[in-house]
Amino acid sequence: MSIMDCDSLDVEHCPQVHVSANGRPLHRVGIVRRLQGVSRRTVARHLRTDISTVKQQENEATDMPLSDLYQWQAALEVPISELLVEAEDSLSAPILQRAQLVRLMKTALAILGSAGDSPIREMAQTLVEQLTEIMPELREVSPWHAVGKRRTRDELGQAAERRMSEDVFIDGFD
């Protein structure tokens, strides 16, 4: 059976089309094509393929190579991110909120440390206290690291001063 014989959306039985094992959507090319108002025939012309292949690739469970996704992007004239499905393994809401509070506490402590004797110091202290009321474990958080003396354009950083073995360069050309 060839790809031409796979006219139906039953891509699981088509030998040249890989399908997601867990049934989770892998892309959004079909949805984006419809939203853009582009016909399958137009996409097929841009991809230099036939309409049945376009139908198969539109199936959100079809595992397409990245090169095919970039061809779809060019045909639909959308950013590649529009064709991809959001990852399900992003941080859960409580973990995300904790990470945001930790960053906020680090900033408040950095302001508190550099404020001197001013009204800003009092506001930063109040902010630190309010944050520890919300999440007591923030007492253990340290401020952002202070930036040391900035280099001028003529000065080299630590990486320029490190020595590397000559073998690194020789092994790379063998």
MOHU-V976894 format. One record per residue. N is the residue number from 1. RES is the residue in one letter. SS is DSSP state (A for helix, B for strand, O for the rest). PHI is phi in whole degrees, -180 to 180 (none if undefined). NEAR is the number of other ideal C-beta (glycine too) atoms within 10 Angstrom. Layout:
[[N:RES:SS:PHI:NEAR] [N:RES:SS:PHI:NEAR]]
This chain:
[[1:M:O:none:9] [2:S:O:-103:8] [3:I:A:-63:16] [4:M:A:-62:9] [5:D:A:-80:11] [6:C:O:-99:20] [7:D:O:-72:14] [8:S:O:-80:11] [9:L:O:-81:13] [10:D:O:-83:12] [11:V:A:-75:19] [12:E:A:-65:12] [13:H:A:-98:11] [14:C:O:-92:20] [15:P:O:-67:10] [16:Q:O:-98:11] [17:V:O:-117:19] [18:H:O:-93:15] [19:V:B:-117:16] [20:S:O:-56:14] [21:A:O:-72:8] [22:N:O:-95:6] [23:G:O:76:8] [24:R:O:-78:10] [25:P:O:-60:16] [26:L:O:-105:18] [27:H:B:-158:23] [28:R:O:-127:19] [29:V:A:-62:26] [30:G:A:-66:20] [31:I:A:-63:15] [32:V:A:-65:17] [33:R:A:-60:22] [34:R:A:-66:12] [35:L:A:-63:12] [36:Q:A:-79:14] [37:G:O:72:7] [38:V:O:-100:16] [39:S:O:-79:12] [40:R:A:-63:17] [41:R:A:-62:10] [42:T:A:-66:15] [43:V:A:-63:23] [44:A:A:-60:17] [45:R:A:-63:13] [46:H:A:-64:15] [47:L:A:-85:16] [48:R:O:56:8] [49:T:O:-143:16] [50:D:O:-103:15] [51:I:A:-66:14] [52:S:A:-66:17] [53:T:A:-67:21] [54:V:A:-62:23] [55:K:A:-59:18] [56:Q:A:-64:23] [57:Q:A:-68:23] [58:E:A:-69:21] [59:N:O:-60:21] [60:E:O:-65:16] [61:A:O:-95:18] [62:T:B:-77:23] [63:D:O:-88:14] [64:M:O:-96:19] [65:P:O:-65:9] [66:L:A:-60:8] [67:S:A:-62:7] [68:D:A:-67:17] [69:L:A:-62:17] [70:Y:A:-67:12] [71:Q:A:-66:18] [72:W:A:-62:25] [73:Q:A:-59:17] [74:A:A:-65:12] [75:A:A:-67:19] [76:L:A:-91:19] [77:E:O:55:9] [78:V:O:-131:18] [79:P:O:-64:9] [80:I:A:-59:12] [81:S:A:-63:9] [82:E:A:-69:16] [83:L:A:-89:20] [84:L:B:-96:14] [85:V:O:-92:12] [86:E:O:-61:9] [87:A:O:-70:6] [88:E:O:-85:7] [89:D:O:-96:6] [90:S:O:-72:9] [91:L:O:-63:10] [92:S:O:-70:9] [93:A:A:-56:8] [94:P:A:-65:8] [95:I:A:-70:10] [96:L:A:-63:11] [97:Q:A:-64:13] [98:R:A:-62:15] [99:A:A:-62:11] [100:Q:A:-67:10] [101:L:A:-66:16] [102:V:A:-63:16] [103:R:A:-63:12] [104:L:A:-63:17] [105:M:A:-64:23] [106:K:A:-59:16] [107:T:A:-67:14] [108:A:A:-61:23] [109:L:A:-68:20] [110:A:A:-66:16] [111:I:A:-65:18] [112:L:A:-60:18] [113:G:A:-71:14] [114:S:A:-106:12] [115:A:O:-79:15] [116:G:O:71:7] [117:D:O:-100:7] [118:S:O:-153:9] [119:P:A:-60:8] [120:I:A:-66:13] [121:R:A:-61:15] [122:E:A:-63:12] [123:M:A:-66:14] [124:A:A:-65:20] [125:Q:A:-64:15] [126:T:A:-62:12] [127:L:A:-63:17] [128:V:A:-61:20] [129:E:A:-64:10] [130:Q:A:-66:10] [131:L:A:-67:19] [132:T:A:-72:16] [133:E:A:-67:9] [134:I:A:-68:11] [135:M:O:-142:15] [136:P:A:-57:9] [137:E:A:-68:11] [138:L:A:-69:19] [139:R:A:-61:10] [140:E:A:-84:9] [141:V:O:-79:18] [142:S:O:-102:10] [143:P:O:-70:16] [144:W:O:-59:12] [145:H:O:-66:8] [146:A:O:-71:8] [147:V:O:-80:6] [148:G:O:-73:6] [149:K:O:-65:6] [150:R:O:-74:6] [151:R:O:-80:9] [152:T:O:-83:6] [153:R:O:-67:4] [154:D:O:-84:5] [155:E:O:-86:9] [156:L:O:-100:8] [157:G:O:-84:8] [158:Q:A:-60:6] [159:A:A:-62:6] [160:A:A:-71:7] [161:E:A:-88:7] [162:R:O:-73:7] [163:R:O:-97:5] [164:M:O:-119:7] [165:S:O:-68:8] [166:E:A:-66:8] [167:D:A:-62:8] [168:V:A:-60:8] [169:F:A:-78:9] [170:I:A:-71:9] [171:D:A:-62:9] [172:G:O:-70:7] [173:F:O:-102:5] [174:D:O:-79:4]]
